[in-house]
Amino acid sequence: MTKRSPGILCLLFALCCCSLLYGQELKPRSFLEPADTFHRGRFWTMAGTGTVLYATAFTGLYEAWYKNYELGGFRTFNDVGEWMHMDKMGHSMTTYVESYLIFHMARWTGMPRRSAMWTGAGTAMLLHTT
């Protein structure tokens, strides 16, 4: 076993202690952290991504669900006999999740909280009425 110099051990101890002591947190700002002020680049990134996702989902839904049926105007259907209102519950839940995600994406752009709430609720309702 080799004998170590007490100077090296003291230096290592001091470096370890100094690395734990600092006046401010040096954590880098995360990209996903909401902006302090409105950020146009983030807004257009969010709007573009949302548009592409909507178009993709709409096209996929049409191809998988509606393609082989005759399309007509808006109509209601009482689904109690078949689905026991689960379709309506699914639409409600999906609208809630969409509004939640859109709210947080709007906050990420730096949009004020109240504006982000209206954006989330309005966009989710728009998505389900088209």
C-alpha positions in Angstrom: 0.0 0.0 0.0 1.4 3.4 -1.0 1.4 6.3 1.4 -0.4 9.3 0.1 0.5 12.9 0.8 -1.9 14.7 3.1 -1.7 17.7 0.7 -3.4 15.7 -2.1 -6.1 14.4 0.2 -6.8 18.0 1.5 -7.0 19.3 -2.0 -9.4 16.6 -3.1 -11.5 17.2 0.1 -11.5 21.0 -0.6 -12.6 20.4 -4.3 -15.4 18.2 -3.2 -16.6 20.7 -0.6 -16.3 23.7 -3.0 -18.3 21.9 -5.7 -21.2 21.6 -3.3 -21.1 25.3 -2.2 -22.2 27.9 -4.7 -24.3 31.1 -4.3 -26.7 30.5 -7.2 -28.2 27.5 -8.9 -26.3 27.0 -12.1 -29.0 24.8 -13.6 -29.4 25.7 -17.3 -32.8 26.7 -18.4 -34.7 23.9 -20.0 -36.1 24.2 -23.5 -39.4 23.0 -22.3 -39.7 25.5 -19.5 -42.3 28.2 -20.2 -40.9 31.5 -21.6 -41.1 34.6 -19.3 -42.5 36.8 -22.2 -44.3 36.0 -25.4 -41.9 34.2 -27.8 -43.0 34.4 -31.5 -40.8 31.5 -32.6 -42.3 29.2 -30.0 -45.8 30.3 -30.9 -45.4 29.5 -34.6 -43.7 26.2 -33.7 -46.7 25.3 -31.6 -49.2 26.5 -34.2 -47.4 24.6 -37.0 -47.0 21.4 -35.0 -50.7 21.6 -34.0 -51.8 22.1 -37.6 -49.7 19.2 -38.9 -51.0 16.9 -36.1 -54.6 17.9 -36.7 -54.3 17.3 -40.4 -52.6 14.0 -39.9 -55.2 12.8 -37.3 -58.1 14.0 -39.5 -56.8 12.2 -42.5 -56.1 9.0 -40.6 -59.6 9.1 -39.0 -61.2 9.6 -42.4 -59.3 6.7 -43.9 -59.9 4.4 -41.0 -63.5 5.3 -40.0 -65.5 7.3 -42.6 -64.1 6.4 -46.0 -66.5 3.5 -46.7 -69.6 5.4 -45.5 -71.8 8.0 -47.1 -71.1 11.4 -45.7 -73.9 13.7 -44.8 -74.7 16.7 -42.6 -74.5 16.9 -38.9 -76.9 14.6 -37.1 -77.3 13.2 -33.6 -77.5 9.6 -32.6 -78.8 8.1 -29.4 -76.0 5.6 -28.5 -77.6 4.2 -25.3 -78.6 0.9 -26.9 -75.1 0.3 -28.3 -72.5 2.3 -26.3 -74.2 3.5 -23.1 -72.9 7.0 -23.7 -69.3 6.0 -23.8 -68.8 7.8 -27.1 -69.9 11.0 -25.4 -67.7 10.4 -22.4 -64.8 9.7 -24.8 -65.4 13.1 -26.6 -65.6 14.9 -23.2 -62.4 13.3 -22.0 -60.6 14.0 -25.3 -61.7 17.6 -25.2 -60.4 18.0 -21.7 -57.0 16.4 -22.5 -56.6 18.5 -25.6 -57.5 21.7 -23.7 -54.9 20.8 -21.0 -52.2 20.1 -23.5 -52.9 23.2 -25.6 -53.0 25.4 -22.4 -49.5 24.1 -21.4 -48.2 24.6 -25.0 -49.6 28.1 -25.0 -47.9 28.8 -21.6 -44.6 27.4 -23.1 -44.8 30.2 -25.7 -44.9 32.8 -22.9 -48.6 33.5 -23.3 -50.3 35.0 -20.2 -52.2 32.4 -18.1 -55.7 33.7 -18.8 -55.1 33.9 -22.6 -53.6 30.4 -22.5 -56.7 29.1 -20.8 -59.0 30.6 -23.4 -56.7 29.4 -26.2 -56.8 25.8 -24.8 -60.6 25.7 -24.2 -61.4 27.4 -27.5 -59.1 25.3 -29.6 -60.2 22.1 -28.1 -63.9 23.0 -28.7 -63.0 24.0 -32.3 -61.3 20.7 -32.9 -64.4 18.8 -31.7 -66.9 20.8 -33.7 -65.2 20.4 -37.1 
